[in-house]
Amino acid sequence: LEAQRRAGSLEQERSEVQQRVAQLAQEHTQLEEEHSRLQGEAEQLRDELESERTKGFWRRLFGG
């Protein structure tokens, strides 16, 4: 009887751990997607900044 109760408890723990692993895997995927998006955004901002740096002072001041 004790062994059956313990086995049931272990099975429940195993199920909870599997659910947590699945949840963490999903969160990991979402974070990787967010990281990729932010890397692209940072690259775009770096390109824009470099483009502005190559303009002369008067051109930056008055546009163009």
C-alpha positions as CSV (number, residue, x, y, z in Angstrom):
1,L,0.0,0.0,0.0
2,E,2.8,2.4,0.9
3,A,4.7,1.5,-2.3
4,Q,1.6,2.2,-4.4
5,R,1.0,5.6,-2.7
6,R,4.7,6.5,-3.2
7,A,4.5,5.4,-6.8
8,G,1.5,7.5,-7.4
9,S,3.2,10.5,-5.7
10,L,6.3,10.0,-7.9
11,E,4.1,9.8,-11.0
12,Q,2.4,13.0,-10.1
13,E,5.8,14.7,-9.5
14,R,7.0,13.4,-12.9
15,S,3.9,14.8,-14.6
16,E,4.4,18.2,-12.9
17,V,8.1,18.2,-14.0
18,Q,7.1,17.4,-17.6
19,Q,4.6,20.3,-17.6
20,R,7.2,22.7,-16.2
21,V,9.8,21.5,-18.8
22,A,7.2,22.1,-21.6
23,Q,6.5,25.6,-20.2
24,L,10.1,26.5,-19.9
25,A,10.8,25.3,-23.5
26,Q,8.0,27.5,-24.7
27,E,9.3,30.5,-22.8
28,H,12.8,29.8,-24.2
29,T,11.5,29.8,-27.7
30,Q,9.7,33.1,-27.1
31,L,12.8,34.6,-25.6
32,E,14.9,33.5,-28.6
33,E,12.4,35.1,-30.9
34,E,12.5,38.3,-28.9
35,H,16.3,38.3,-28.9
36,S,16.4,37.8,-32.6
37,R,13.9,40.7,-33.2
38,L,15.9,43.0,-30.9
39,Q,19.2,42.1,-32.6
40,G,17.6,43.1,-35.9
41,E,16.3,46.3,-34.4
42,A,19.8,47.1,-32.9
43,E,21.4,46.5,-36.3
44,Q,19.0,48.8,-38.0
45,L,19.6,51.5,-35.4
46,R,23.4,51.1,-35.8
47,D,23.1,51.5,-39.5
48,E,21.0,54.6,-39.1
49,L,23.5,56.0,-36.6
50,E,26.4,55.3,-38.9
51,S,24.5,57.0,-41.7
52,E,24.0,60.1,-39.6
53,R,27.7,60.1,-38.5
54,T,28.8,60.2,-42.1
55,K,26.8,63.4,-42.8
56,G,28.5,66.7,-42.3
57,F,27.5,69.1,-39.5
58,W,25.5,71.5,-41.6
59,R,23.8,68.7,-43.4
60,R,22.7,67.2,-40.1
61,L,21.7,70.6,-38.8
62,F,19.6,71.5,-41.8
63,G,18.5,68.1,-42.9
64,G,19.3,66.2,-46.0
